[in-house]
Amino acid sequence: KKKLKISGRELLSVPIQVFGLDQLQVLEMSPERESCLRYRMELLPQEIGRLRNLTCLYVDSNNLKKIPAEIGSLSRLERLTLSNNSLSSLPAEMGALQRLHSLHLANNNLTELPAPLCQLRSLTFLDVSDNKIETIPSSIRHLEKLETLLLLFNSLESLPEDVCLLRNLHTLWLGNNHLRSLPTAFGELVNLDWGYNYCSCNYEGNPLESPPPEVCSRGPEGIRDYFSSLRRI
C-alpha cells in the first residue's frame, strides 16, 4: 500500500498498524476542507520516523501541539501540511528535510519563523499565515528557491533586507500585519505583481508610510524610484 487516508471525526491517534507500512508514500490524516471539521489528534508519535518512504504527509486541522524530532528521518518528504493546529514551535530536526518543497503552517501559534525552516534549500512554497509572528530572521535569504511566501495575518512590524534576496519570489502576501515600511531594495523583487491588482503580492491592512500605498501601486520601478529619491535628499 503506497497511499493511505485515515478519517473520522473522533480521530485521536495514528493506528499503530500504519507504522508497519514501510512502503507508504502518502499519508493523509486531515478532514476534507469543505467539511469544516477538526480532528482531535494532539500528538504525532515518534514512530512516524519509521515511514522512510513518505513523500507527502497531510495532518491539517487536528490539535497537534508538538512535532516529534523523528520527523527529520523522513528524508524523502516533499510536502508537509500542518495548518490549523496548535503548534508553537517546530523541532530543529526539520532542517534535515532537504527534499521538502511545500510546507503549510497557517493558523497555528507560532510567534517567530522557526530557524530550521531557513535550512530547507529546496522549499518553493511556505505558508505561515495567521500566526503571531513578529519577526522574520535574516537567514531567510538561504531559501533561494522560494517562489511563494504567505505571511498574512501576523504581527510583523518590519521585513529584513534579506527578503529582497529572494529573487525567485513570484507570490508574497503581506496583508494584515503592522508594516509601516518596506526594505529599500524591495523594488528588486521584479517577479512580483505589486499593485492593486494583486494576484501575486498584496499589502492591504498595513499602515504603510514608506513607500506609501500610491507608490506601491506603481510596481517595482515606482518603488525603486521612490527610494532613489530619498537617497538623493
Disulfide bonds with the S-S distance in Angstrom:
none
